Amino acid sequence: MRRWFVLLVFVLAVALPRSTSTATDDGSSGVTSPESGLILMEIDGLSEPRLRTALEDGSMPFLASLVANGSHVLGRWETIGSSSTPVTQAGVLHARNQDIPGYRWWDRDLGRLIEAGDPEGALHMERAVSGPGDLLADGGTSIGNILSGGAERTLATVSHLGGAGLARDVIRFLLDPHKLTGVFVGLADALRNELSHTLQGQAAAIDPRAKRKAPVPIVGPALESLLIDIVRVAVVEEILLGTPVVYASLVTYDEVAHYAGLEHAVAADALTRIDSALATIAAAAQTAAPPYRLVVLSDHGQTPGASFESRYQATLEEVIRDLLTDPASADSGALGTLPDLVVAASGNLAHVSFPQSDHRLSAEEIDAMHPGLQLGLASHPGIGVVMAMTDDGELVASGPDGHHQLLRSLVVGVDPLEPYGPHAAESLRHIGLSRNAGDLVVVSMYDTVADEVAPFERQVGSHGGLGGAQTKAILLYPKELEPGGAPIEVIGAEALHEKVRDWMDASG
């Protein structure tokens, strides 16, 4: 399912959280009020460096005031593995994410592409990671996420979008004049902002080759901005219900930055709208009885850079097919109904699979089938790393002038991981050891001087792989939760899960 369609469904499917709660015999919601609640607001795609810029330039005055008055501390956490939403949410909400190697991949067991934006794919992911560690299992609510965290109530959570509940929520929404009016008012305001940018010529600055998430240039960003208001209303109502912990995602900035760029006027507008929504949520949290603590985090950042296709006039799949020694050989297997090649991209990372093999191919098997493929990819100017598993179980990340044996921590020649930062080896081990990893894992080049990657999707701001701010996520938390004073830095989503658990315990 295309993401823009999911966004439209989100707009229509929103209903009062109490409409999906489990009522008790006396008509109450059945939620037990905590000593102090916890609100976790995820700003999709906002990196720690970009947030600091927004605090300085006035785009996010409310968050800036929290840092300035000392009530909150701005820390950072580093993604490990693919810097993508399902990987982060699996780690934070479900305490494990090893078998989720990216936003999408070819599942050899199911014989199909798994994608986080598809409800069936998201449910498959959730079933793989759900268990005793689910963060929201004890009375929590999931709003606007890909995975539910085991929440008793979910709202516009992709893994729970299927079934009859969606139709019921749509009908209840359409019968609520107050909410319906609010949607149209918010939509009119968002349309006005987008039209203003268009009239000022700012829309012309958007790369026309970057794929937008909705089919109409002005309406698309307006609908995306509208989601902020919907999430704001839903979270405030959960506070009024006394829900002990809420995890909600604000996706608009990430969506806009993909096609407009990280610092474009429409992306800055999204941050300002998000900031305003957070101010409303914080006000409700402070006046609630009991009060709530507000934590603001992101699932990853974004790194700028023109797409691989626009730079080299060919997609990654086209480059691979040109390097195949015998393209017809992939069609000779018994499983003739399967595709011969799948390139599943997550930003500047791609899982390359040969689905007609009944097992994950080793580096040696790939060389035997297609001599020169791995070397040709590693030598391409738009590619920084090509990773495969050898017959003896070693993960080898190769570049044009050397390779890194990831399990032995042995570098031969020039280390291809050096430009990607100190956690690159750990991230590639996480990806490569997943049972769902592709036969080859390809990471685009990262230009450390220009701070640019070359995403394999049609984007100008991307994430999902390695290089730059896409791995540097934000963590803004109340000072009282970490009495040590110095900003904390957490490495990996699973470690962040443990930190949030500690904060939940502190909140009662």
Secondary structure by P-SEA (a helix, b strand, c coil): ccaaaaaaaaaaaccccccccccccccccccccccbbbbbbbcccccaaaaaaaaaacccaaaaaaaaaccbbbbbbbbcccccaaaaaaaaaccccccccccccccccccbbbbcccaaaaaaaaaaccccccccccbbbbcccccccccccccccccccccaaaaaaaaaaaacaaaaaaaaaaaaaaaaaaaaaaaaccccccccccccccccaaaaaaaaaaaaaaaaaaaaaaaaacccbbbbbbcaaaaaaaccccccaaaaaaaaaaaaaaaaaaaaaaacccbbbbbbbbcbbbbbbccccccccccaaaaaaaacccccccccccccccccbbbbbcccbbbbbcccccccccaaaaaaaccaaaaaaaacccccbbbbbcccbbbbbbccccccccccccccccccccccccaaaaaaaaaaaccccccbbbbccccccccccccccccccccccccccccbbbbbbbccccccccbbbbccaaaaaaaaaaaaaaac
